[in-house]
Amino acid sequence: MKIHNIQLNSSINIKNINIAIGNFDGLHLGHQKVIERLIHQSNEMKIDPTIMSFLPHPRQFFSEKNNNFNIISNAMKINLLKQLGVKHYIILNFDQSIASLTPKEFIELILVEKLKIKNLIVGYDFKFGKDREGNVELLRQQSSIYNFTISVLEQVKLKQTSEIFSSSLVRKSIQEGNFEKVNSCLGRNWSMEGTVITGDKRASKMNFPTANIVPPNLIHPKRGVYAVRVLHKETIFNGIANFGIRPTVDGEKLLLEVHLFNFNSDLYGKNLTVEFLTFIRGEQKFENFDELTKQIYKDIQTAKGYHLKN
């Protein structure tokens, strides 16, 4: 897959573009339906399937609260798009010059003049242009003027609850610690990835060694204890993790602490991918270290019971 980073004044040379446009944050099953349509149509048209996203996410650009918003990193998005069969990934730098374009200017300057699109695929609720005034109806009107076709995918719903797949639903579920719903929406387990740092070794004194990871700049899950799966050097381990500040030991720094079952090697400096499976309990402050220790062993038994059943 070729990656193209472009701005308003950039040039790009991809012929006969069949493109799907969106933020694709999380690449949930709704997004995957759009990409399935893109791949199928592109194969029929015998042209390369292309995705265009915005970086940063427009909601981040317009908000002072830029951190801890995205569901997945851009690196993971690139990897997933490759797996799905996308051939070109265009990253449009979302700056003030792009934010100021009216919907018609966006169509003319970006879609027509710069990309020279032949076919466009978007979701039913796609909005674009200044103040998000552009919509699917405007795209349909302009497609006849500029001689491109448009395909619109209708909403996709969760079978269990009939909720509409959306990045907002995924974010809300992550913040609530509802990873059964999160992972159903994504079609895979949501994860955090990071390098293991040196901790205070308190957990090791309880015969409970943990790998400590500083959370990446992604949306934060609810603080508490989770059953997790951990990928290390292409090997998967079951485990338990705590996401929080460790109030019992007067912790201040937010950490992801992971304990791998049936594993006792040194992990300092190693890279881990931690998949969140189910929420066990919320973060709480215990009266003393002994009470914390007792609860941790209860949590371990709960997590091991979960892994045995799943």
VMD Tcl script that draws the C-alpha trace (Angstrom):
set ca {
  {0.00 0.00 0.00}
  {1.33 3.43 -0.97}
  {0.90 6.27 1.52}
  {0.45 9.83 0.28}
  {0.68 12.78 2.69}
  {-0.86 15.81 1.02}
  {-1.89 19.41 1.72}
  {-4.08 21.83 -0.15}
  {-1.23 22.87 -2.46}
  {0.19 19.35 -2.96}
  {0.06 17.44 -6.21}
  {-0.71 13.74 -6.43}
  {-0.58 11.33 -9.33}
  {-3.00 8.41 -9.05}
  {-5.00 7.68 -12.19}
  {-8.71 6.80 -12.24}
  {-9.29 7.01 -8.50}
  {-12.03 4.99 -6.85}
  {-11.96 6.46 -3.38}
  {-13.68 6.17 -0.02}
  {-13.43 9.22 2.23}
  {-13.84 9.38 5.98}
  {-11.99 9.54 9.27}
  {-12.20 5.75 9.69}
  {-11.21 6.13 13.35}
  {-11.22 2.66 14.85}
  {-11.98 0.96 11.53}
  {-15.08 -0.63 13.08}
  {-17.35 -3.03 11.20}
  {-19.29 -0.16 9.65}
  {-16.07 1.22 8.19}
  {-15.13 -2.25 7.03}
  {-18.39 -2.49 5.05}
  {-17.43 0.72 3.23}
  {-14.00 -0.72 2.43}
  {-15.51 -4.03 1.28}
  {-17.65 -2.08 -1.21}
  {-14.59 -0.08 -2.27}
  {-12.53 -3.21 -2.91}
  {-15.35 -4.95 -4.79}
  {-16.05 -1.96 -7.04}
  {-12.36 -1.32 -7.65}
  {-11.84 -4.91 -8.75}
  {-14.75 -4.62 -11.17}
  {-13.39 -1.32 -12.50}
  {-9.83 -2.72 -12.57}
  {-8.42 0.27 -10.67}
  {-6.71 0.56 -7.30}
  {-8.90 1.06 -4.21}
  {-8.00 4.28 -2.40}
  {-8.82 5.65 1.07}
  {-8.55 9.28 2.12}
  {-8.53 10.32 5.77}
  {-7.84 13.53 7.63}
  {-4.95 14.09 10.04}
  {-5.50 15.32 12.64}
  {-9.12 14.26 13.04}
  {-11.23 17.41 12.39}
  {-12.78 17.14 15.86}
  {-9.28 17.26 17.33}
  {-8.38 20.24 15.15}
  {-11.35 22.26 16.41}
  {-11.00 21.25 20.05}
  {-8.51 22.32 22.71}
  {-8.74 18.79 24.12}
  {-6.60 17.15 21.45}
  {-5.21 14.28 23.50}
  {-6.71 10.86 24.19}
  {-9.33 11.05 21.44}
  {-8.46 8.54 18.73}
  {-9.53 4.90 19.02}
  {-6.48 3.55 17.21}
  {-3.12 4.99 16.21}
  {-2.41 6.05 12.64}
  {0.19 3.25 12.46}
  {-2.46 0.66 13.36}
  {-4.89 2.21 10.87}
  {-2.27 1.85 8.13}
  {-1.65 -1.77 9.06}
  {-5.37 -2.62 9.09}
  {-5.97 -0.88 5.74}
  {-3.17 -2.95 4.21}
  {-4.79 -6.14 5.55}
  {-8.14 -5.10 4.08}
  {-6.61 -4.72 0.60}
  {-6.40 -0.93 0.18}
  {-3.72 0.08 -2.37}
  {-3.45 3.84 -1.75}
  {-3.90 5.67 1.55}
  {-4.12 9.45 1.19}
  {-3.62 11.44 4.40}
  {-4.94 14.97 3.97}
  {-3.35 17.38 6.44}
  {-6.35 18.99 8.09}
  {-5.28 22.57 8.71}
  {-6.98 25.96 8.54}
  {-6.77 26.08 4.74}
  {-8.73 22.81 4.50}
  {-11.10 23.72 7.33}
  {-11.97 26.98 5.53}
  {-13.02 25.33 2.26}
  {-16.74 25.49 1.52}
  {-18.29 22.15 0.53}
  {-18.29 23.12 -3.15}
  {-14.65 24.27 -2.94}
  {-13.73 20.95 -1.32}
  {-15.36 19.06 -4.17}
  {-13.80 21.22 -6.88}
  {-10.28 21.71 -5.44}
  {-9.72 18.38 -3.69}
  {-11.91 15.76 -5.31}
  {-11.95 17.01 -8.89}
  {-8.80 19.06 -9.55}
  {-6.37 17.32 -7.20}
  {-7.65 13.72 -7.12}
  {-9.55 13.58 -10.43}
  {-11.88 10.97 -8.93}
  {-13.98 8.61 -11.05}
  {-16.06 7.15 -8.23}
  {-16.61 8.16 -4.62}
  {-17.84 5.98 -1.74}
  {-19.05 7.51 1.52}
  {-21.24 6.61 4.46}
  {-24.83 7.88 4.62}
  {-23.94 10.50 7.27}
  {-20.77 11.88 5.63}
  {-20.34 15.62 6.28}
  {-17.59 17.83 4.87}
  {-16.54 21.39 4.14}
  {-16.68 24.50 6.29}
  {-19.07 24.10 9.25}
  {-19.77 20.54 8.00}
  {-22.38 21.96 5.61}
  {-21.59 19.49 2.81}
  {-23.57 16.24 2.70}
  {-24.43 13.30 0.49}
  {-27.14 15.21 -1.36}
  {-24.67 17.93 -2.42}
  {-22.21 15.26 -3.59}
  {-24.94 13.71 -5.74}
  {-25.75 17.09 -7.29}
  {-22.12 17.91 -8.00}
  {-21.30 14.44 -9.35}
  {-23.34 15.11 -12.49}
  {-21.55 18.43 -13.01}
  {-18.05 17.01 -12.59}
  {-18.70 13.61 -14.13}
  {-17.99 11.24 -11.26}
  {-20.23 8.59 -9.74}
  {-21.08 8.22 -6.08}
  {-21.97 5.23 -3.91}
  {-23.55 5.74 -0.49}
  {-23.54 3.02 2.14}
  {-26.50 3.00 4.49}
  {-26.13 2.54 8.23}
  {-24.89 -0.77 9.62}
  {-26.26 -1.95 12.96}
  {-25.15 -4.21 15.77}
  {-27.23 -7.39 15.60}
  {-27.51 -7.71 19.38}
  {-28.82 -4.21 20.16}
  {-29.69 -2.63 16.77}
  {-27.36 0.25 17.65}
  {-25.74 1.93 14.66}
  {-22.01 1.31 14.27}
  {-20.16 4.56 14.90}
  {-16.86 5.75 16.27}
  {-18.80 7.68 18.92}
  {-20.42 4.45 20.14}
  {-17.00 2.78 20.31}
  {-15.48 5.70 22.25}
  {-18.37 5.75 24.72}
  {-18.11 1.99 25.27}
  {-14.33 2.20 25.86}
  {-14.83 4.93 28.44}
  {-17.48 2.79 30.14}
  {-15.22 -0.28 30.16}
  {-17.74 -2.24 28.06}
  {-15.26 -4.18 25.96}
  {-17.75 -6.84 24.95}
  {-19.51 -4.12 22.95}
  {-16.29 -2.43 21.85}
  {-14.84 -5.63 20.44}
  {-18.16 -6.56 18.78}
  {-18.13 -3.18 17.02}
  {-14.51 -3.50 15.91}
  {-14.61 -7.16 14.90}
  {-11.36 -7.57 16.87}
  {-10.06 -6.82 20.35}
  {-9.25 -3.19 21.16}
  {-5.68 -2.79 22.34}
  {-3.03 -0.50 23.73}
  {0.58 -0.87 22.68}
  {3.70 0.38 24.42}
  {7.21 -0.22 25.71}
  {7.62 -1.65 29.20}
  {9.24 0.80 31.64}
  {10.81 0.26 35.05}
  {8.27 0.45 37.88}
  {8.55 0.70 41.67}
  {8.65 -3.14 41.99}
  {5.90 -3.17 44.66}
  {3.98 -5.84 42.74}
  {7.05 -8.09 42.52}
  {7.26 -8.12 46.32}
  {3.78 -9.68 46.32}
  {4.96 -12.36 43.87}
  {2.88 -10.52 41.31}
  {5.30 -8.94 38.79}
  {3.81 -6.42 36.38}
  {4.92 -4.90 33.12}
  {4.29 -1.15 33.30}
  {3.36 0.80 30.17}
  {2.74 4.52 29.79}
  {-0.60 4.74 27.93}
  {-0.28 5.93 24.31}
  {-2.14 8.98 23.05}
  {-5.42 7.15 22.55}
  {-8.80 7.32 24.22}
  {-8.59 6.09 27.82}
  {-10.67 3.18 29.08}
  {-12.48 3.32 32.40}
  {-9.99 3.07 35.26}
  {-9.91 -0.35 36.82}
  {-8.96 -4.00 36.42}
  {-9.40 -6.01 33.22}
  {-8.88 -9.51 31.89}
  {-6.50 -9.09 28.94}
  {-4.58 -10.93 26.24}
  {-1.01 -9.84 25.63}
  {0.96 -10.21 22.42}
  {4.73 -10.45 22.91}
  {7.04 -11.53 20.07}
  {4.12 -13.13 18.18}
  {3.19 -15.20 21.24}
  {-0.13 -14.63 23.03}
  {-0.41 -14.76 26.82}
  {-3.48 -14.50 29.01}
  {-3.26 -12.00 31.81}
  {-4.75 -9.29 33.97}
  {-4.20 -5.54 33.83}
  {-4.86 -2.46 35.90}
  {-5.42 0.87 34.20}
  {-5.18 3.78 36.62}
  {-3.04 5.76 39.05}
  {-2.82 3.21 41.92}
  {-4.41 5.34 44.69}
  {-3.56 2.85 47.49}
  {0.17 3.52 47.02}
  {-0.41 7.25 46.38}
  {0.32 6.91 42.71}
  {0.02 9.99 40.53}
  {1.06 8.83 37.06}
  {-1.45 7.05 34.87}
  {-0.16 3.56 34.03}
  {-1.23 0.35 32.38}
  {0.11 -2.43 34.63}
  {-0.01 -5.89 33.10}
  {0.57 -9.28 34.73}
  {1.06 -12.21 32.33}
  {0.01 -15.66 33.52}
  {2.62 -18.43 33.23}
  {5.37 -16.01 32.28}
  {8.45 -15.01 34.29}
  {10.95 -13.47 31.84}
  {12.29 -9.91 31.93}
  {10.13 -7.55 29.86}
  {11.87 -4.21 30.48}
  {12.28 -2.32 27.23}
  {10.13 -4.81 25.33}
  {7.10 -3.87 23.27}
  {3.72 -5.33 24.26}
  {0.27 -5.20 22.71}
  {-2.43 -5.47 25.38}
  {-5.93 -6.49 24.25}
  {-8.78 -5.56 26.61}
  {-11.35 -8.34 27.00}
  {-13.63 -7.68 29.97}
  {-13.94 -5.29 32.92}
  {-13.48 -6.89 36.36}
  {-13.81 -3.98 38.81}
  {-13.26 -0.25 39.09}
  {-10.20 1.42 40.55}
  {-10.41 1.90 44.31}
  {-8.24 2.95 47.24}
  {-7.73 0.26 49.89}
  {-7.03 0.90 53.56}
  {-3.62 -0.72 53.43}
  {-1.22 -2.77 51.31}
  {-2.47 -6.08 52.74}
  {-6.06 -5.36 51.71}
  {-4.84 -4.48 48.22}
  {-2.87 -7.72 48.03}
  {-5.91 -9.81 49.01}
  {-8.03 -8.09 46.35}
  {-5.40 -8.59 43.68}
  {-5.39 -12.35 44.25}
  {-9.19 -12.36 44.02}
  {-8.95 -10.41 40.76}
  {-6.43 -12.91 39.40}
  {-8.82 -15.78 40.10}
  {-11.64 -13.87 38.39}
  {-9.48 -13.20 35.34}
  {-8.30 -16.80 35.14}
  {-11.92 -17.97 35.37}
  {-12.82 -15.66 32.50}
  {-9.97 -16.99 30.35}
  {-10.97 -20.58 31.05}
  {-14.52 -19.93 29.82}
  {-13.50 -17.92 26.78}
}
mol new
graphics top color blue
foreach p $ca { graphics top sphere $p radius 0.5 }
foreach p [lrange $ca 0 end-1] q [lrange $ca 1 end] { graphics top cylinder $p $q radius 0.2 }
display resetview
